[in-house]
């Protein structure tokens, strides 16, 4: 027998272990990104909606731009930088542009949209933009298969 045989076996096992570890980390990292995108996107989207709706309560109309929002905190700027806003004649369009790293598609219950002025959003799904009647969208699709439902994570608002 070759005197290097045990070292070669050890090296092969170490290489297999390293490969398996790298594979697990890569797969887990993808899942962590999806969860992070969903959670941060959810928070950013809800924060922007709440600031826009509060502006309407205070002033009687939706802001012309997000720059018109008053009394937004430093952390609110993160949320506002993660959305695109357009005021419409009968409400507004709000699109989520960023979660944590990417752009998630998030599921909200119908009750979430009730009583809000949001009329268009990319939260309907990744296939295209949706326009909603005054009641809001009827369904949205989450691309994160392993994430818990967002209603359970963050509530309805």
BAFI-3210 file (N, C-alpha, C; in Angstrom, 3 decimals, decimal comma, padded with zeros to 6 digits):
// residues 157
n [1|2|3|4|5|6|7|8|9|10|11|12|13|14|15|16|17|18|19|20|21|22|23|24|25|26|27|28|29|30|31|32|33|34|35|36|37|38|39|40|41|42|43|44|45|46|47|48|49|50|51|52|53|54|55|56|57|58|59|60|61|62|63|64|65|66|67|68|69|70|71|72|73|74|75|76|77|78|79|80|81|82|83|84|85|86|87|88|89|90|91|92|93|94|95|96|97|98|99|100|101|102|103|104|105|106|107|108|109|110|111|112|113|114|115|116|117|118|119|120|121|122|123|124|125|126|127|128|129|130|131|132|133|134|135|136|137|138|139|140|141|142|143|144|145|146|147|148|149|150|151|152|153|154|155|156|157]
n.u [000,815|000,348|001,976|000,768|-001,902|-003,887|-003,870|-004,782|-007,394|-008,441|-008,242|-010,039|-012,453|-012,544|-012,739|-015,239|-016,865|-016,437|-017,526|-020,221|-020,920|-020,617|-022,628|-024,946|-024,843|-025,143|-027,739|-029,235|-028,661|-030,039|-032,661|-032,667|-032,351|-034,762|-036,594|-035,694|-036,102|-038,902|-039,773|-038,550|-039,508|-042,269|-042,429|-041,420|-043,310|-045,744|-045,117|-044,736|-047,344|-048,794|-047,676|-048,443|-051,247|-051,672|-050,870|-052,980|-055,103|-054,325|-054,138|-056,164|-055,824|-054,045|-050,446|-048,602|-046,067|-043,691|-041,936|-043,463|-044,398|-044,696|-042,962|-041,754|-039,683|-036,148|-035,773|-038,014|-037,324|-035,916|-037,927|-039,420|-037,613|-037,745|-039,954|-042,087|-044,053|-047,075|-049,385|-052,804|-055,926|-058,017|-056,851|-053,898|-050,883|-048,756|-045,725|-043,686|-040,262|-038,022|-036,939|-035,136|-032,768|-033,572|-036,621|-039,570|-042,627|-045,571|-048,047|-051,160|-054,054|-057,465|-058,754|-056,732|-056,442|-058,760|-060,417|-058,303|-056,438|-055,038|-054,683|-053,328|-050,745|-047,675|-047,864|-049,692|-048,653|-045,923|-046,312|-047,429|-048,657|-051,281|-054,566|-056,818|-060,189|-062,047|-061,939|-059,482|-056,880|-057,623|-056,089|-052,737|-049,466|-047,011|-043,568|-041,892|-041,466|-040,906|-041,346|-043,095|-046,609|-047,182|-049,144|-049,262|-046,768|-046,488|-048,998|-052,003|-051,430]
n.v [-001,186|002,258|004,850|007,306|006,891|007,033|009,839|010,782|009,764|011,125|013,725|013,580|013,172|015,542|017,367|016,640|017,215|020,003|020,794|019,981|021,575|024,139|023,981|023,730|026,188|027,948|027,301|027,810|030,504|031,621|031,171|032,721|035,233|035,473|035,449|037,711|039,692|039,533|040,233|042,784|044,145|044,024|045,562|048,048|048,688|048,824|050,862|053,059|053,247|053,851|056,366|057,888|057,696|058,887|061,488|062,234|062,214|064,292|066,516|066,393|065,586|063,418|063,252|065,162|064,329|062,060|063,632|065,584|064,652|065,206|065,308|062,808|060,244|059,436|056,670|056,177|057,122|055,092|053,285|054,894|055,238|052,821|052,489|053,369|056,155|057,514|060,054|059,756|060,619|059,625|058,609|056,750|055,364|052,818|051,275|048,629|048,668|047,577|045,127|043,629|042,876|042,137|042,426|041,636|039,709|040,078|038,664|039,857|040,031|040,559|042,387|044,079|045,990|047,439|050,521|052,154|054,423|053,337|052,507|051,357|048,942|047,067|044,848|042,916|040,740|039,142|039,107|041,402|044,799|045,788|047,089|048,440|048,380|050,540|048,937|047,642|045,202|041,762|039,516|038,554|037,307|035,405|034,890|033,561|030,493|029,252|031,089|032,355|033,228|036,653|038,104|036,834|037,455|040,295|041,410|043,156|045,784]
n.w [000,000|-000,632|001,106|001,181|000,994|003,199|003,596|001,151|001,153|003,333|002,316|000,147|001,535|002,974|000,871|-000,177|002,024|002,186|-000,295|000,020|002,210|001,085|-000,870|000,748|002,117|-000,044|-000,944|001,384|001,680|-000,461|000,349|002,685|001,541|000,104|002,235|003,640|001,675|001,441|004,050|004,533|002,279|002,782|005,161|004,211|002,192|003,638|005,472|003,732|002,634|004,983|005,690|003,474|003,584|006,094|005,507|003,847|005,689|007,356|005,583|003,720|001,110|-001,163|-001,282|-003,736|-004,490|-002,981|-001,622|-000,489|001,893|005,332|008,423|008,379|009,591|010,018|009,583|008,092|005,621|004,415|003,739|001,986|-000,057|-001,214|-002,770|-005,560|-006,307|-007,518|-007,813|-008,456|-010,128|-008,545|-006,172|-005,609|-007,099|-006,084|-006,104|-005,152|-005,121|-004,025|-001,728|000,619|-000,752|-003,342|-005,324|-003,895|-004,310|-002,734|-000,562|000,452|002,529|001,388|003,078|003,867|001,843|001,891|002,238|001,631|-000,473|-002,558|-005,912|-008,036|-008,357|-008,240|-006,745|-007,366|-008,730|-010,476|-013,200|-014,279|-014,070|-011,923|-011,861|-009,559|-008,408|-006,178|-003,917|-003,850|-004,653|-005,495|-005,171|-004,463|-005,173|-003,547|-004,011|-002,387|-001,205|001,220|003,196|006,065|006,123|005,431|006,756|009,200|010,137|010,144|010,591|009,496|008,872]
ca.u [000,000|001,035|001,945|-000,075|-003,298|-004,786|-003,950|-005,636|-008,765|-008,822|-008,405|-011,292|-013,560|-012,538|-013,264|-016,692|-017,478|-016,399|-018,495|-021,575|-021,119|-020,819|-023,942|-025,951|-024,793|-025,708|-029,191|-029,778|-028,542|-031,142|-033,854|-032,558|-032,604|-036,201|-037,258|-035,331|-036,815|-040,329|-039,992|-038,214|-040,460|-043,532|-042,307|-041,288|-044,569|-046,730|-044,711|-045,046|-048,802|-049,237|-047,287|-049,279|-052,616|-051,649|-050,831|-054,344|-055,907|-053,907|-054,266|-057,363|-055,507|-052,812|-049,325|-048,246|-044,882|-043,298|-041,224|-044,450|-044,712|-044,091|-042,718|-041,235|-038,444|-034,980|-036,017|-039,056|-036,686|-035,562|-039,152|-039,806|-036,651|-038,004|-041,219|-042,387|-045,371|-047,686|-050,745|-053,799|-057,117|-058,846|-056,017|-052,477|-050,206|-047,580|-045,016|-042,531|-039,108|-036,928|-037,114|-033,831|-031,810|-034,358|-037,996|-040,472|-044,051|-046,079|-049,473|-051,919|-055,479|-058,316|-059,061|-055,616|-056,610|-060,026|-060,365|-057,079|-056,530|-054,154|-055,458|-052,447|-049,546|-047,038|-048,030|-050,615|-047,869|-044,797|-046,663|-047,749|-049,256|-052,704|-055,364|-057,823|-061,318|-061,866|-061,708|-058,128|-056,691|-058,261|-055,102|-051,337|-048,756|-045,682|-042,622|-041,125|-042,205|-040,633|-041,614|-044,409|-047,496|-046,839|-050,167|-048,872|-045,521|-046,595|-050,366|-052,622|-050,994]
ca.v [000,000|003,539|005,529|008,489|006,487|007,637|011,276|010,990|009,501|012,266|014,861|013,389|013,415|016,978|018,054|016,373|017,995|021,405|020,973|019,882|022,775|025,245|023,798|024,055|027,635|028,613|027,095|028,526|031,933|031,981|031,202|033,888|036,426|035,537|035,845|039,103|040,527|039,558|040,976|044,199|044,692|044,186|046,711|049,269|048,951|049,249|052,166|054,071|053,405|054,548|057,772|058,520|057,793|059,887|062,786|062,539|062,532|065,615|067,620|066,254|065,070|062,639|064,116|065,182|063,471|061,611|064,737|066,409|064,068|065,947|064,617|061,459|060,044|058,971|055,292|056,213|057,402|053,800|052,773|055,748|055,002|051,470|052,482|054,410|056,711|058,435|060,440|059,618|061,441|059,078|057,821|056,750|054,140|052,579|050,069|048,253|048,501|046,884|044,551|043,697|042,885|042,088|042,909|040,511|039,802|039,792|038,362|040,563|039,687|041,602|043,403|045,026|047,035|048,140|051,847|052,861|055,065|052,712|052,066|050,559|048,460|045,874|043,765|041,910|039,590|039,514|039,120|042,734|045,732|045,590|048,249|047,970|049,253|051,179|047,958|047,119|043,968|040,591|038,496|038,784|036,040|035,464|033,997|032,890|029,284|028,825|032,170|032,321|034,253|037,967|038,547|036,280|038,093|041,713|041,880|043,721|047,144]
ca.w [000,000|-000,709|002,406|001,048|000,828|004,198|003,365|-000,019|001,587|004,161|001,412|-000,599|002,464|003,267|-000,315|-000,238|003,096|001,777|-001,377|000,600|003,026|000,151|-001,472|001,768|002,349|-001,222|-000,940|002,536|001,402|-001,347|001,185|003,552|000,739|-000,158|003,477|003,903|000,703|001,785|005,298|004,346|001,316|003,502|006,052|003,413|001,509|004,642|006,002|002,719|002,594|006,193|005,610|002,436|004,108|007,170|004,835|003,400|006,873|007,849|004,629|002,898|-000,219|-001,228|-001,679|-005,158|-004,537|-001,644|-000,982|000,208|003,195|006,426|009,686|008,195|010,329|009,270|009,168|007,059|004,335|003,829|003,128|000,860|-001,137|-001,724|-003,509|-006,549|-006,015|-008,475|-007,419|-009,516|-009,881|-007,478|-005,270|-005,965|-007,501|-005,269|-006,529|-004,360|-005,999|-003,357|-000,407|001,270|-001,860|-004,569|-005,243|-003,652|-004,590|-001,395|-000,425|001,485|002,483|000,813|004,085|003,930|000,833|002,118|002,824|001,261|-001,773|-003,540|-007,078|-008,890|-007,682|-008,787|-005,786|-007,890|-009,164|-011,315|-014,615|-014,776|-013,147|-011,707|-011,490|-008,629|-008,096|-004,880|-002,867|-003,873|-005,409|-004,920|-004,851|-004,800|-005,104|-002,959|-004,657|-001,336|-000,848|002,590|004,139|006,687|005,560|005,969|007,703|010,488|010,556|010,411|010,716|008,309|008,551]
c.u [000,860|000,913|001,078|-001,560|-004,226|-004,927|-004,867|-007,107|-009,285|-009,089|-009,706|-012,500|-013,668|-013,099|-014,767|-017,429|-017,522|-017,418|-019,925|-021,898|-021,385|-022,193|-025,054|-026,000|-025,415|-027,224|-029,835|-029,715|-029,644|-032,427|-033,831|-032,821|-034,090|-036,951|-036,959|-036,038|-038,287|-040,583|-039,681|-039,171|-041,806|-043,490|-042,231|-042,604|-045,615|-046,392|-045,042|-046,554|-049,278|-048,873|-048,143|-050,702|-052,702|-051,606|-052,233|-055,243|-055,587|-054,254|-055,525|-057,094|-054,208|-051,677|-049,079|-047,025|-044,572|-042,509|-042,168|-044,820|-043,958|-043,934|-042,319|-039,890|-037,326|-035,188|-037,089|-038,458|-036,248|-036,770|-039,520|-038,858|-036,885|-039,293|-041,221|-043,824|-045,814|-049,090|-051,641|-054,990|-057,925|-058,041|-054,567|-052,027|-048,964|-046,974|-043,821|-041,375|-037,976|-037,390|-035,812|-032,753|-032,553|-035,746|-038,935|-041,861|-044,739|-047,593|-050,070|-053,373|-056,289|-058,605|-057,954|-055,858|-057,847|-059,790|-059,104|-057,242|-055,669|-054,991|-054,649|-051,242|-048,952|-047,155|-049,036|-049,871|-046,798|-045,146|-046,984|-048,388|-050,748|-053,360|-056,519|-059,006|-061,110|-061,596|-060,310|-058,046|-057,381|-057,257|-053,712|-050,606|-047,387|-044,777|-041,787|-041,918|-042,018|-040,920|-042,970|-045,288|-047,210|-047,878|-049,832|-047,625|-045,774|-047,999|-050,850|-052,180|-049,645]
c.v [001,251|004,252|006,788|008,163|007,084|009,143|011,595|010,774|010,666|013,493|014,759|013,654|014,904|017,766|017,840|017,184|019,478|021,687|020,952|021,111|023,984|025,174|024,168|025,553|028,384|028,490|027,867|030,029|032,428|032,110|032,412|035,171|036,571|036,000|037,304|040,060|040,651|040,404|042,465|044,855|044,949|045,427|048,016|049,662|049,480|050,609|053,276|054,317|054,202|056,030|058,529|058,717|058,817|061,299|063,194|062,909|063,938|066,748|067,549|065,756|064,263|063,542|064,053|064,294|063,024|062,689|065,645|065,862|064,816|065,035|063,153|061,358|059,534|057,540|055,229|056,449|056,120|053,228|053,585|055,590|053,640|051,361|053,566|054,840|057,630|058,758|060,351|060,513|060,943|058,190|057,900|055,367|054,011|051,242|049,846|047,983|047,728|046,343|044,728|043,811|042,958|042,667|041,727|040,770|039,282|039,564|039,167|040,121|040,853|042,729|044,445|046,219|047,896|049,498|052,636|053,442|054,443|052,110|051,218|050,137|047,284|044,697|042,717|040,649|040,036|039,592|040,515|043,582|045,468|046,929|047,741|048,922|049,800|050,199|047,395|045,816|042,795|039,523|038,996|037,481|036,254|034,477|033,235|031,696|028,886|029,906|031,966|033,384|035,599|038,489|038,037|036,962|039,526|042,225|042,499|045,133|047,467]
c.w [000,000|000,638|002,370|000,996|001,893|003,993|002,187|000,349|002,422|003,292|000,627|000,292|002,787|002,085|-000,442|000,814|002,731|000,682|-000,842|001,438|002,141|-000,500|-000,501|002,023|001,176|-001,243|000,207|002,318|000,506|-000,551|002,112|002,784|000,453|001,086|003,806|002,958|001,075|003,035|005,148|003,358|001,957|004,383|005,270|002,761|002,487|005,228|005,017|002,644|003,802|006,171|004,598|002,946|005,248|006,591|004,394|004,575|007,362|006,902|003,770|001,489|-000,158|-001,693|-003,186|-005,395|-003,112|-000,896|-000,198|001,586|004,283|007,630|009,512|008,909|009,434|008,770|008,090|005,681|003,636|003,101|001,890|-000,326|-001,803|-002,526|-004,577|-006,325|-007,131|-007,961|-008,641|-009,195|-008,697|-006,532|-005,677|-006,417|-006,633|-005,674|-005,626|-005,311|-005,356|-002,014|000,350|000,202|-003,184|-004,358|-005,050|-004,218|-003,341|-001,411|000,720|001,402|001,918|001,809|004,200|003,008|001,081|002,785|002,519|-000,141|-002,854|-004,667|-008,048|-008,064|-008,429|-007,829|-006,234|-008,291|-010,124|-012,787|-015,125|-013,704|-013,049|-011,396|-010,660|-008,601|-006,689|-003,758|-002,848|-004,647|-004,733|-004,550|-005,217|-004,550|-004,483|-003,677|-003,644|-000,838|000,612|003,623|004,795|006,057|006,219|006,937|009,103|011,025|010,993|010,597|009,444|008,009|009,065]
res [x|x|x|x|x|x|x|x|x|x|x|x|x|x|x|x|x|x|x|x|x|x|x|x|x|x|x|x|x|x|x|x|x|x|x|x|x|x|x|x|x|x|x|x|x|x|x|x|x|x|x|x|x|x|x|x|x|x|x|x|x|x|x|x|x|x|x|x|x|x|x|x|x|x|x|x|x|x|x|x|x|x|x|x|x|x|x|x|x|x|x|x|x|x|x|x|x|x|x|x|x|x|x|x|x|x|x|x|x|x|x|x|x|x|x|x|x|x|x|x|x|x|x|x|x|x|x|x|x|x|x|x|x|x|x|x|x|x|x|x|x|x|x|x|x|x|x|x|x|x|x|x|x|x|x|x|x]
***
